[in-house]
Amino acid sequence: MRAWRSFRQVLFAVLSFVPLSMAHALEPVSFASLPGWAADDHAAALHSFRRSCTEILAEGAAFARPVAHGGKRRHWVELCTSASAADDAHDFFERNFLPFRVIDEERPAGLFTGYYEPEAEGSRTPDETYTVPVYGKPRDLIAFDTRQRSKTGLSYGRLVKGKPLPYFTRQEIEQGALAGQGLELVWLKDWADAFFIHIQGSGRIRLPDQSVSRLAFAAKSGRPYTAIGGVLVERGIFTRDELSMQALRAWMEKEPGAARELMWQNESFIFFREVELEDPALGALGAQGVQLTPLRSIAIDRSLWMFGTPVWLDTRVPSGRNAALEEFRKLLIAQDTGSAIKGAARGDVFWGFGEEAGRPAGHMKSPGTMTVLLPRKVARDLGLAP
């Protein structure tokens, strides 16, 4: 292992970047070369990073699975311990991390989208107004073992007389496959409200007494995910430039019958759990198990990047009601993931909750540059630094 690391260090010095796969590479850069780095609010990023550290120090669940650039948990634990005492955020990041620009051959321009926590009106009990159920995790939904995965090609499903089968489709569930099991958490006004909460993976439900139920991701059915916006593009209803979350929602409200059929094209179904969250000003729990911070949390491909990894994002985002583009240069922390977030130069920025956050999140579909900050000891262990 030591000989291999030495070889990688020589390669690092000679070529000035380290190829990591056929698909992407990491190019070492300096903090000074990052446009906007000096002007960012590093204290806000450090606050979000410390939130990740609470999970890393307590459990570090993400280290149980292979993460290409994750490194060893003990190095992150050392870093998190020092983060708790850091009083200069700018110095903390520059002293403890090395920046690497992500070069993605499959997506050279990068792709950065936005997401948010939707709000909807709901009720604990169904009536003529509230007819759409939001479900908790069913008891018969299981994670398949290796043999079951090889038979079905799926990671989740159900056993019927000992035989592994795919779980019910979205259409089957919405037409009553889970009715009568007591799984309903809340009831909403329409299927579109439920669908967008599914897509975002969390939601705030305002109940008739004005209290708020917070829904967090609990499980997914394991059925394949289909982006219904792409289906509308294929059908010629929108061009790719015209498509946004707002445009999609407006079309669904205008064409409720066709919208229902369209939603069924996405067989994947999300199940939720109600949670009591420590800070109501923050977002829902991300996949790391910590509350998301608006404009400081980012969803990444968890097979490549460890939760807690700082990510410098340089892109342009929609701003204001006319969605004019403006520069977005911020240090965010990887705290979430998603079915559609695949690839090295791919990220999903968490904007917050409600309509004001949903507007830019729904319009964001931007190219840009992604620079990951790896802990110095992790970079050395991976052969990325001498």
C-alpha positions in Angstrom: 0.0 0.0 0.0 2.8 2.4 0.8 4.5 1.7 -2.5 1.2 2.4 -4.4 0.7 5.6 -2.5 4.2 6.8 -3.4 3.5 6.1 -7.0 0.4 8.2 -6.9 2.3 11.0 -5.2 4.8 11.0 -8.0 2.1 11.0 -10.5 0.5 13.9 -8.6 3.7 16.0 -8.8 4.3 15.2 -12.5 0.9 15.7 -14.0 -0.6 18.2 -11.5 -3.8 16.3 -11.3 -4.8 12.8 -10.3 -7.2 10.8 -12.6 -9.7 8.9 -10.4 -11.7 7.0 -13.0 -12.5 6.9 -16.6 -15.3 9.4 -15.9 -13.7 12.1 -13.7 -10.6 13.5 -12.1 -9.7 15.9 -9.4 -7.4 18.8 -10.2 -5.6 20.4 -7.2 -6.1 24.1 -7.1 -5.4 26.9 -4.5 -8.0 28.6 -2.4 -6.8 31.9 -3.8 -7.7 30.7 -7.3 -11.4 30.3 -6.4 -13.3 33.4 -7.5 -15.3 34.8 -4.6 -13.6 32.6 -1.9 -12.3 35.5 0.2 -15.7 37.2 0.3 -17.8 34.2 1.3 -19.4 33.8 4.8 -17.1 31.0 6.0 -18.7 31.2 9.5 -22.1 30.2 8.0 -20.4 27.2 6.3 -18.6 26.2 9.4 -21.8 26.3 11.4 -23.3 23.9 8.8 -20.2 21.7 8.9 -20.4 21.4 12.6 -23.9 20.1 12.2 -22.5 17.3 10.0 -19.9 16.7 12.6 -22.5 15.9 15.3 -23.5 12.9 13.2 -19.9 11.9 12.3 -18.9 12.0 15.9 -22.0 10.1 17.1 -22.3 7.5 14.5 -20.7 8.2 11.1 -23.2 5.9 9.4 -22.1 6.8 5.8 -18.7 5.2 6.5 -20.3 1.8 6.5 -20.6 1.8 2.7 -18.0 2.4 0.0 -17.5 6.1 -0.8 -14.9 6.7 -3.5 -13.4 9.8 -1.9 -14.6 9.4 1.7 -11.5 8.3 3.5 -11.3 7.0 7.0 -13.7 8.0 9.7 -10.9 8.6 12.2 -9.5 11.5 10.1 -13.0 13.1 10.0 -13.4 12.6 13.7 -10.1 14.4 14.4 -11.2 17.2 12.1 -14.6 17.5 13.7 -13.1 17.7 17.1 -11.0 20.6 16.1 -13.9 22.3 14.3 -15.8 22.6 17.6 -13.0 24.9 18.9 -12.3 26.8 15.7 -12.8 30.6 16.1 -11.7 31.6 12.6 -13.8 29.8 10.0 -11.7 31.0 7.0 -8.5 29.8 8.6 -10.1 26.5 9.7 -11.1 25.5 6.1 -7.8 26.6 4.6 -5.7 24.9 7.3 -7.5 21.6 7.4 -8.6 21.0 3.8 -7.2 20.8 0.3 -9.3 22.0 -2.7 -9.7 19.9 -5.8 -11.6 21.0 -8.9 -13.9 18.2 -10.2 -13.3 17.4 -13.9 -16.2 15.3 -15.1 -15.7 13.8 -18.6 -19.3 12.7 -18.7 -20.7 16.1 -17.8 -17.9 18.7 -18.5 -20.2 21.7 -17.9 -21.5 20.3 -14.6 -25.2 20.3 -13.6 -26.5 22.0 -10.5 -30.2 22.1 -9.6 -32.1 23.3 -6.6 -34.6 21.7 -4.2 -36.6 22.9 -1.2 -39.1 21.8 1.5 -42.6 22.2 0.2 -45.5 23.5 2.3 -49.1 22.2 1.9 -52.3 22.3 3.7 -53.4 19.1 5.3 -55.5 17.3 7.9 -55.1 14.4 10.3 -58.4 13.0 9.1 -59.9 12.7 5.6 -63.0 14.5 4.4 -64.3 16.0 1.2 -61.5 18.5 1.0 -58.6 16.3 2.2 -58.6 13.1 0.2 -55.0 12.4 -0.7 -53.0 10.3 1.8 -49.3 10.6 2.7 -48.1 7.2 3.8 -45.6 6.0 6.4 -43.4 3.0 5.6 -45.3 -0.2 5.0 -44.4 -3.2 7.1 -44.0 -5.5 4.1 -41.4 -3.2 2.4 -38.0 -4.7 2.8 -34.4 -4.3 1.7 -33.5 -7.2 -0.5 -30.4 -9.3 0.2 -27.8 -10.1 -2.5 -29.7 -13.1 -3.9 -33.0 -11.3 -4.0 -31.4 -8.3 -5.7 -29.9 -10.6 -8.4 -33.4 -12.1 -9.0 -35.3 -8.9 -9.2 -32.7 -6.3 -10.2 -34.1 -4.1 -7.4 -32.8 -3.1 -4.0 -36.2 -3.0 -2.3 -39.5 -4.9 -2.6 -41.7 -7.4 -0.8 -41.9 -11.1 -0.2 -44.9 -13.0 -1.4 -44.9 -16.7 -0.2 -41.1 -16.4 0.1 -40.7 -15.0 -3.4 -39.1 -11.6 -3.9 -41.3 -9.3 -5.9 -41.2 -5.6 -6.8 -43.2 -3.3 -4.6 -46.5 -1.8 -5.7 -46.3 0.9 -8.4 -47.3 4.5 -7.7 -50.5 3.9 -9.6 -51.3 0.7 -7.6 -50.7 2.6 -4.3 -52.7 5.6 -5.3 -55.6 3.3 -6.3 -55.7 1.7 -2.9 -53.0 -1.0 -2.6 -52.1 0.2 0.9 -55.6 1.2 2.1 -56.8 -0.1 5.4 -53.3 -0.6 7.0 -53.4 2.5 9.1 -50.3 4.0 7.3 -51.8 7.4 6.6 -49.9 10.2 8.3 -51.8 13.1 7.0 -54.3 13.9 4.2 -53.7 16.6 1.5 -56.0 18.4 -0.9 -54.6 17.1 -4.2 -52.2 14.6 -5.8 -49.9 17.3 -7.1 -49.2 18.5 -3.5 -48.3 14.9 -2.6 -46.2 14.4 -5.7 -44.0 17.4 -5.1 -43.4 16.4 -1.5 -42.3 13.0 -2.8 -39.9 14.7 -5.3 -38.4 16.9 -2.6 -38.3 14.1 0.0 -39.7 16.2 2.8 -42.5 18.6 3.6 -44.3 21.0 6.0 -47.9 20.3 6.4 -50.0 23.1 7.9 -52.9 21.6 9.8 -56.4 23.2 10.4 -55.3 24.3 13.9 -52.3 26.1 12.3 -49.9 23.6 13.9 -47.2 22.2 11.5 -46.4 18.5 10.9 -42.9 18.0 9.6 -42.5 15.0 7.2 -39.1 13.4 6.6 -38.1 10.7 4.2 -38.5 7.2 5.6 -38.2 4.8 2.7 -38.7 4.4 -1.0 -40.5 1.6 -2.9 -37.5 0.6 -5.0 -39.4 1.0 -8.2 -37.6 2.9 -11.0 -37.6 6.7 -10.9 -38.8 8.5 -14.0 -38.5 12.3 -14.3 -42.0 13.3 -15.5 -40.7 16.6 -16.8 -38.6 14.7 -19.3 -41.7 12.8 -20.3 -43.5 16.1 -21.2 -40.4 17.2 -23.2 -40.5 13.9 -25.1 -44.2 14.4 -25.8 -43.5 17.9 -27.1 -45.5 19.8 -24.5 -42.4 21.6 -23.3 -39.0 22.3 -24.6 -36.1 21.7 -22.2 -35.6 25.4 -21.9 -39.2 26.0 -21.0 -39.4 23.3 -18.4 -39.3 24.3 -14.7 -41.0 23.1 -11.6 -43.3 26.1 -11.8 -44.2 25.4 -15.4 -44.8 21.8 -14.6 -47.1 22.6 -11.6 -49.1 25.1 -13.7 -49.6 22.5 -16.4 -50.7 19.9 -13.8 -53.3 22.3 -12.4 -54.6 23.1 -15.9 -54.7 19.4 -16.9 -55.5 17.4 -13.7 -56.6 14.2 -15.5 -53.6 14.1 -17.8 -51.4 15.0 -14.8 -52.6 12.0 -12.8 -51.6 9.7 -15.7 -48.3 11.5 -16.0 -47.5 11.1 -12.3 -48.1 7.3 -12.7 -45.3 7.2 -15.3 -42.9 7.6 -12.3 -43.4 4.3 -10.5 -41.2 5.2 -7.6 -43.0 6.0 -4.4 -41.7 7.7 -1.2 -42.8 7.0 2.3 -42.5 9.4 5.2 -42.2 9.7 8.9 -43.2 12.6 11.2 -40.3 14.2 13.0 -39.8 16.7 15.8 -36.9 18.9 14.7 -34.6 20.8 16.9 -34.5 24.1 15.0 -37.7 25.2 13.1 -35.8 27.7 11.2 -33.8 25.0 9.4 -34.9 22.5 6.8 -35.9 18.8 7.1 -33.4 16.1 7.9 -31.1 15.3 5.0 -29.8 11.8 4.2 -27.0 12.3 6.7 -29.6 12.7 9.4 -29.0 16.3 10.2 -31.2 19.4 9.5 -30.4 21.1 6.2 -29.3 24.7 6.2 -30.7 26.9 3.4 -28.1 27.8 0.8 -25.4 26.0 2.8 -26.5 22.3 2.3 -26.0 20.4 -0.9 -27.1 17.0 -2.1 -24.4 15.0 -3.8 -23.7 11.5 -5.2 -23.1 9.6 -2.0 -21.1 6.9 -3.8 -18.4 9.6 -4.6 -18.5 12.1 -1.7 -18.7 11.6 2.0 -21.4 13.4 3.9 -19.8 16.4 5.6 -17.6 17.2 2.6 -17.3 21.0 2.0 -18.2 21.8 -1.7 -17.2 25.2 -3.3 -19.8 25.9 -5.9 -19.3 28.5 -8.6 -22.4 28.8 -10.8 -25.3 31.1 -11.7 -28.8 30.9 -10.2 -32.2 32.4 -10.8 -33.0 35.4 -8.7 -36.2 37.4 -8.2 -39.6 36.9 -9.8 -38.2 37.2 -13.3 -35.6 34.5 -12.6 -32.7 36.6 -13.9 -29.4 34.8 -13.4 -26.9 36.0 -10.8 -23.5 34.7 -9.6 -23.6 32.0 -6.9 -20.3 31.4 -5.2 -20.6 29.7 -1.9 -19.2 27.0 0.3 -21.8 24.4 1.0 -21.7 21.1 3.0 -22.7 17.7 1.5 -25.5 16.6 3.7 -28.0 15.0 1.4 -28.4 12.8 -1.7 -31.2 11.8 -4.2 -32.1 9.3 -6.8 -31.4 11.9 -9.6 -28.1 13.1 -8.1 -25.6 10.9 -9.9 -22.2 11.9 -11.2 -19.1 13.8 -10.0 -20.0 17.4 -11.1 -23.6 17.1 -10.0 -25.2 18.8 -7.0 -28.6 19.9 -5.7 -28.7 23.0 -3.6 -31.1 23.3 -0.7 -32.9 26.6 -0.8 -35.1 26.4 2.2 -38.9 26.0 2.5 -42.1 27.5 1.2 -42.9 29.4 -2.0 -40.0 31.9 -1.8 -37.5 29.1 -1.7 -39.4 27.0 -4.3 -39.2 29.7 -6.9 -35.4 29.7 -7.4 -35.2 26.0 -6.6 -37.7 25.1 -9.3 -35.9 27.3 -12.0 -32.3 26.3 -11.1 -30.7 24.1 -13.8 -27.2 25.6 -14.1 -23.8 24.6 -15.4 -20.9 25.5 -13.2 -17.7 24.5 -11.4 -17.6 22.3 -8.4 -14.5 22.2 -6.1 -14.5 19.7 -3.3 -12.5 20.3 -0.1 -11.0 17.1 1.2 -9.4 16.8 4.6 -5.6 16.8 4.3 -5.2 13.4 5.8 -7.9 12.0 3.6 -6.3 13.5 0.5 -3.0 11.9 1.5 -4.6 8.5 2.2 -6.2 8.6 -1.2 -2.9 9.4 -2.9 -4.2 12.8 -4.0 -1.5 14.8 -2.1 2.2 14.1 -1.2 
